[in-house]
Amino acid sequence: MRLPAPRSPTRALLRASLLTLPLALGGCVGDDSGDTDSSTSSASASASASASASATTDDTTSTGDTSTAGTDPTSATDPTSTTDTTTSDTTTSDETTSAGPTSTTEDPTTTDDTTTTSTTGDPLHPVVTIETNLGDIVLQLDAELAPITTDNFLVYVDNGFYDGEDGNGATIFHRVVKGFVIQGGGLTSNLSQKSTLPAIVNESGNGLTNIRGSVAMARTPNPDSATSQFYINLVDNLFLDDPPGYAVFGQVIEGIEVVDAIGEVPVNGQDVPVDTITILDAYQN
């Protein structure tokens, strides 16, 4: 059952919201009913028992992999956590501390047999543009301090995972927690999870911190469970650096106003934007 949401989410609850929890698909995009507190929205995992086999989860700092059918990808209280549905090896961030991450069978230290580096500019600091229907966000990644995470992200970018060029649908920003984070990169417009690569090792503690405008990986309570879902910090969230922490791997260098605009959109009770925010294109500059 969903936990009551406090008026002012505590750090513990916000961190928990970054963890992905299985949630019911009921009350998703366009539905304003339900618990309006973003920090506990993912606690509705128990309600997902009756949901359909389109199990999904939310990938914010709390994203995690949930493989059970009927999970609700939109109700993660910790936007820095991802939730993975093991049915498709996808990770999404909307798990609360009440629900544990679904473990992946693959070695979390691996991402793919291929590695990707920037095709232009500094290979240690590749630049990626994410085009959305609300504007463009330009990220500069740090392959020097977060090599595994950066390479993992670039593989998804180059494979057309985020913008749907892979033929499996574009991903959206499925979770918005005002004054905290915006999270995306794991669910499509119908809130179904996309199949992902194996989870990667957590590179938190690399010297990069969860400051405003930084981009980091959402995951489940399992530190080494991040796959495709990422989040962008709307404010300084340094408590997310507390061990085991959420791995930061880059920074917004252009389009912070777009990030702020996304952070202000109306959401339903599960922190899902009422109007879909789609990743139209994602590419290396």
C-alpha positions as CSV (number, residue, x, y, z in Angstrom):
1,M,0.0,0.0,0.0
2,R,1.1,3.6,-0.6
3,L,2.6,5.3,2.4
4,P,1.2,8.7,3.4
5,A,3.3,11.5,2.0
6,P,4.7,14.2,4.3
7,R,4.2,17.9,3.2
8,S,7.9,18.4,3.2
9,P,9.7,15.2,2.0
10,T,12.6,14.3,4.3
11,R,16.0,13.4,2.8
12,A,15.4,9.8,3.7
13,L,12.1,9.8,1.8
14,L,13.6,11.6,-1.2
15,R,16.5,9.2,-1.3
16,A,14.0,6.3,-1.1
17,S,12.0,7.8,-4.0
18,L,15.1,7.4,-6.1
19,L,14.8,3.7,-5.5
20,T,12.6,1.9,-7.9
21,L,9.5,0.2,-6.5
22,P,7.0,-1.9,-8.4
23,L,3.9,0.1,-8.8
24,A,0.4,-0.4,-10.3
25,L,-0.1,1.0,-13.7
26,G,-3.4,2.5,-12.6
27,G,-3.4,6.2,-12.4
28,C,-0.6,6.9,-14.8
29,V,-0.1,9.7,-17.3
30,G,-3.1,12.1,-17.4
31,D,-4.5,10.8,-14.2
32,D,-4.3,13.3,-11.4
33,S,-5.7,11.0,-8.7
34,G,-3.7,9.3,-6.0
35,D,-1.0,10.4,-3.6
36,T,0.4,13.7,-4.7
37,D,3.6,13.4,-2.6
38,S,6.4,12.5,-5.0
39,S,8.6,11.1,-2.2
40,T,6.2,8.3,-1.5
41,S,4.6,7.7,-4.9
42,S,6.6,4.6,-5.5
43,A,5.3,3.0,-2.3
44,S,2.2,2.0,-4.2
45,A,4.1,-1.1,-5.4
46,S,1.6,-3.3,-3.5
47,A,-1.2,-1.9,-5.6
48,S,0.6,-3.3,-8.7
49,A,-0.3,-6.8,-7.8
50,S,-3.5,-6.5,-9.8
51,A,-2.0,-4.6,-12.7
52,S,-1.5,-6.0,-16.1
53,A,1.7,-7.8,-17.3
54,S,3.0,-4.5,-18.6
55,A,5.1,-4.1,-15.5
56,T,6.9,-0.8,-15.5
57,T,8.9,1.2,-13.0
58,D,10.3,4.7,-12.7
59,D,13.9,5.6,-13.1
60,T,15.0,8.5,-11.0
61,T,17.7,8.4,-8.4
62,S,15.6,5.7,-6.9
63,T,15.2,3.7,-10.1
64,G,15.4,0.0,-9.8
65,D,14.6,-3.1,-11.9
66,T,11.3,-4.7,-11.1
67,S,10.4,-7.7,-13.1
68,T,7.0,-8.5,-11.8
69,A,4.0,-7.8,-13.9
70,G,1.6,-5.1,-12.7
71,T,4.3,-2.9,-11.4
72,D,3.8,0.9,-11.7
73,P,6.7,2.6,-13.3
74,T,5.4,6.0,-12.4
75,S,5.4,5.7,-8.6
76,A,8.9,5.9,-7.4
77,T,9.5,8.0,-4.4
78,D,13.3,8.4,-5.0
79,P,13.9,10.0,-8.4
80,T,17.5,9.0,-8.3
81,S,16.6,5.3,-8.2
82,T,15.7,3.1,-11.2
83,T,13.3,0.2,-11.4
84,D,14.1,-2.7,-13.6
85,T,11.5,-5.1,-14.8
86,T,13.4,-8.3,-15.2
87,T,11.0,-9.2,-18.0
88,S,12.9,-7.0,-20.2
89,D,16.1,-6.3,-18.3
90,T,15.1,-2.6,-18.0
91,T,15.8,-0.4,-15.1
92,T,13.5,2.4,-14.0
93,S,13.6,4.7,-11.1
94,D,10.5,5.0,-9.1
95,E,11.1,2.6,-6.3
96,T,10.6,3.5,-2.7
97,T,12.5,2.0,0.2
98,S,9.5,-0.3,0.7
99,A,10.2,-2.2,-2.4
100,G,13.4,-3.9,-3.2
101,P,15.0,-3.9,-6.7
102,T,14.6,-6.9,-8.8
103,S,18.0,-8.4,-9.2
104,T,19.5,-8.8,-12.6
105,T,21.1,-12.0,-13.7
106,E,23.9,-10.3,-15.6
107,D,27.1,-9.2,-14.1
108,P,26.4,-5.6,-12.9
109,T,30.0,-4.6,-13.7
110,T,29.3,-5.1,-17.4
111,T,27.4,-2.9,-19.8
112,D,28.0,-4.3,-23.3
113,D,30.7,-5.8,-25.4
114,T,31.1,-2.5,-27.2
115,T,32.5,0.7,-25.9
116,T,31.6,4.2,-27.1
117,T,33.5,7.4,-27.0
118,S,32.8,10.9,-28.3
119,T,33.0,11.2,-32.0
120,T,34.0,14.8,-31.8
121,G,35.8,17.0,-29.3
122,D,37.4,15.8,-26.1
123,P,36.9,12.0,-25.8
124,L,37.1,12.2,-22.0
125,H,34.3,14.8,-21.9
126,P,31.8,13.9,-24.7
127,V,28.8,16.2,-25.3
128,V,25.3,14.8,-25.8
129,T,22.2,16.7,-26.9
130,I,18.8,15.5,-25.7
131,E,16.0,17.1,-27.7
132,T,12.5,17.1,-26.0
133,N,9.2,18.6,-26.9
134,L,9.9,21.3,-24.4
135,G,13.4,22.2,-25.7
136,D,16.9,20.9,-25.9
137,I,19.2,19.9,-23.0
138,V,23.0,19.6,-23.7
139,L,25.1,17.4,-21.4
140,Q,28.8,17.2,-21.0
141,L,29.8,13.8,-19.7
142,D,32.9,12.9,-17.7
143,A,34.5,9.7,-19.0
144,E,37.6,10.5,-16.9
145,L,35.8,10.3,-13.5
146,A,32.9,8.1,-14.5
147,P,34.2,5.9,-17.4
148,I,31.8,3.0,-17.0
149,T,28.7,5.1,-16.5
150,T,29.6,7.4,-19.4
151,D,30.2,4.6,-21.8
152,N,27.0,2.9,-20.8
153,F,25.0,6.1,-21.4
154,L,26.7,6.6,-24.8
155,V,25.9,3.1,-25.9
156,Y,22.2,3.8,-25.3
157,V,22.5,7.1,-27.1
158,D,24.2,5.6,-30.1
159,N,21.8,2.7,-30.3
160,G,18.8,4.9,-30.5
161,F,17.4,3.7,-27.2
162,Y,16.4,7.0,-25.8
163,D,14.8,8.6,-28.9
164,G,13.2,5.4,-30.3
165,E,15.5,5.0,-33.4
166,D,15.9,1.5,-32.2
167,G,12.4,0.8,-33.3
168,N,11.1,0.2,-29.8
169,G,9.6,3.6,-29.0
170,A,11.0,6.8,-27.7
171,T,11.5,7.2,-23.9
172,I,10.0,10.0,-21.8
173,F,10.7,11.9,-18.7
174,H,8.3,9.8,-16.7
175,R,8.9,11.3,-13.2
176,V,9.1,14.9,-12.1
177,V,9.6,15.8,-8.5
178,K,9.4,19.6,-8.1
179,G,12.4,21.0,-6.3
180,F,14.3,17.6,-6.5
181,V,14.8,15.9,-9.9
182,I,13.5,15.0,-13.3
183,Q,13.9,11.4,-14.3
184,G,13.7,9.6,-17.6
185,G,15.3,7.2,-20.1
186,G,13.5,4.0,-19.3
187,L,9.7,4.2,-20.1
188,T,7.8,4.9,-23.3
189,S,4.8,7.1,-23.6
190,N,2.4,4.3,-22.6
191,L,4.6,3.8,-19.4
192,S,6.0,0.4,-20.6
193,Q,9.6,-0.4,-19.8
194,K,12.1,-0.9,-22.5
195,S,14.5,-3.8,-22.5
196,T,18.0,-2.7,-21.4
197,L,21.6,-3.8,-21.3
198,P,22.9,-5.5,-18.2
199,A,23.2,-3.3,-15.1
200,I,26.5,-1.5,-14.3
201,V,28.7,-1.0,-11.3
202,N,27.9,2.1,-9.2
203,E,30.6,4.7,-9.7
204,S,29.4,7.0,-7.0
205,G,32.2,8.6,-4.9
206,N,34.1,9.5,-8.0
207,G,34.5,13.1,-7.1
208,L,31.4,14.3,-9.0
209,T,28.5,15.4,-6.8
210,N,24.7,15.7,-7.0
211,I,24.6,19.5,-7.5
212,R,22.1,21.4,-9.5
213,G,22.2,20.5,-13.2
214,S,24.2,17.3,-12.7
215,V,23.1,14.1,-14.4
216,A,23.2,10.8,-12.6
217,M,22.0,7.3,-12.8
218,A,18.8,6.1,-11.2
219,R,18.8,2.7,-9.7
220,T,17.2,0.3,-7.3
221,P,18.2,-0.2,-3.7
222,N,21.0,-2.4,-5.1
223,P,23.9,0.0,-5.7
224,D,25.0,-1.9,-8.8
225,S,21.6,-1.9,-10.6
226,A,21.6,1.1,-12.9
227,T,20.9,0.5,-16.5
228,S,19.3,3.2,-18.8
229,Q,17.4,5.5,-16.5
230,F,18.9,8.8,-15.5
231,Y,17.9,11.9,-13.6
232,I,18.9,15.6,-13.6
233,N,19.1,17.4,-10.3
234,L,16.9,20.5,-10.1
235,V,18.7,21.7,-7.0
236,D,21.8,20.7,-5.0
237,N,21.0,17.2,-3.6
238,L,24.3,16.5,-1.9
239,F,22.7,13.9,0.4
240,L,22.5,11.7,-2.6
241,D,26.2,11.4,-2.5
242,D,26.0,9.6,0.9
243,P,27.3,6.0,0.5
244,P,26.5,4.0,-1.5
245,G,25.3,7.1,-3.4
246,Y,24.0,7.8,-6.9
247,A,26.6,8.0,-9.6
248,V,27.0,11.4,-11.2
249,F,28.5,11.3,-14.7
250,G,27.9,14.7,-16.2
251,Q,26.5,18.2,-16.1
252,V,24.0,20.3,-18.1
253,I,26.0,22.9,-20.0
254,E,23.1,24.3,-22.1
255,G,19.3,24.2,-21.6
256,I,19.1,24.4,-17.8
257,E,16.0,26.5,-18.4
258,V,14.5,23.5,-20.2
259,V,15.3,21.3,-17.2
260,D,13.6,23.9,-14.9
261,A,10.6,24.0,-17.2
262,I,10.2,20.2,-17.0
263,G,10.6,20.5,-13.3
264,E,7.5,22.7,-13.1
265,V,5.1,20.7,-15.2
266,P,1.8,19.4,-13.7
267,V,2.1,15.8,-12.5
268,N,-0.4,13.2,-11.3
269,G,-0.3,11.5,-8.0
270,Q,2.6,9.3,-9.1
271,D,4.8,12.1,-10.2
272,V,4.1,11.4,-13.9
273,P,3.7,14.5,-16.0
274,V,0.2,15.1,-17.1
275,D,1.4,16.0,-20.6
276,T,4.0,13.6,-21.9
277,I,7.5,14.9,-22.2
278,T,9.2,12.9,-24.9
279,I,12.9,12.5,-25.9
280,L,12.6,13.3,-29.6
281,D,16.3,12.9,-30.4
282,A,19.5,12.0,-28.5
283,Y,22.9,12.2,-30.1
284,Q,26.6,13.0,-29.6
285,N,27.7,16.4,-30.7
